[in-house]
Amino acid sequence: MSRLTTAHAALIHRGNFPVPADEHFEDGERTLLSRYGYWLQALADGTLQPISPEQERFVRAVRGDEEPQSAFELAWTKYRRVSETAGPRAGPMELTACLDRLQAARAVALSVNEEYAARREQIMDQVRPLLELLDAEYADRLRDTGEEVTRLDAEARQLVLSYGASFRHAGVHAVYARGRVTWDNKGLTEYMEQHPELTEYRRVGNPSVSLRFQSATQDPPNR
């Protein structure tokens, strides 16, 4: 494989191109852009040189020399239009200020929770002997009744599986569900790379954010 085609392949396989959360994008367009966006961007801005007639036509279309026709041309033209009209994205300074406020709020919340825990422990010291007597009185009954519920729950589930359909009785709705169908996502992705027309059937969910805090203190609980 030549150096040029290697560069093409690397961008084609990169995936996860950020697509604006805009209602004007159809599912197929969003999927196509997410999967091939970095490659299309490199072709459109000249970072990569086209190596096929289809790629040459794509470059002409996105530059306005020809009317967009293919799914790639239409999707990238729409992406560029939406990107140009979209508002400014958050910058590093804005993110820094927001995360500083978040860390300060977490510190206050942690302090309040520690104060609450200390006050609660003082009250628990006064009632703990009574609670221990109550636990001892009910321990056997709680265990026996819990085990019976667990046994009958398992029996009911097995009977519904044998029945093969949902069933209602005495305020209980036993819902029967067929086994969930799963697919080999890696295998399907590799197959779709050889058959790009299948991308219109692929659905990509909205992006999400998780926050990880490098701190020795415990996260404040949700109440």
Secondary structure by P-SEA (a helix, b strand, c coil): ccaaaaaaaaaaacccccccccccccaaaaaaaaacaaaaaaaaacccccccaaaaaaaaaaacccccccaaaaaaaaaaaaaaaccccccaaaaaaaaaaaaaaaaaaaaaaaaaaaaaaaaaaaaaaaaaaaaaacaaaaaaaaaaaaaaaaaaaaaaaaacbbbbcccccccccccccccaaaaaaaaaaaccccccccccccbbbbbbbcccccccccc
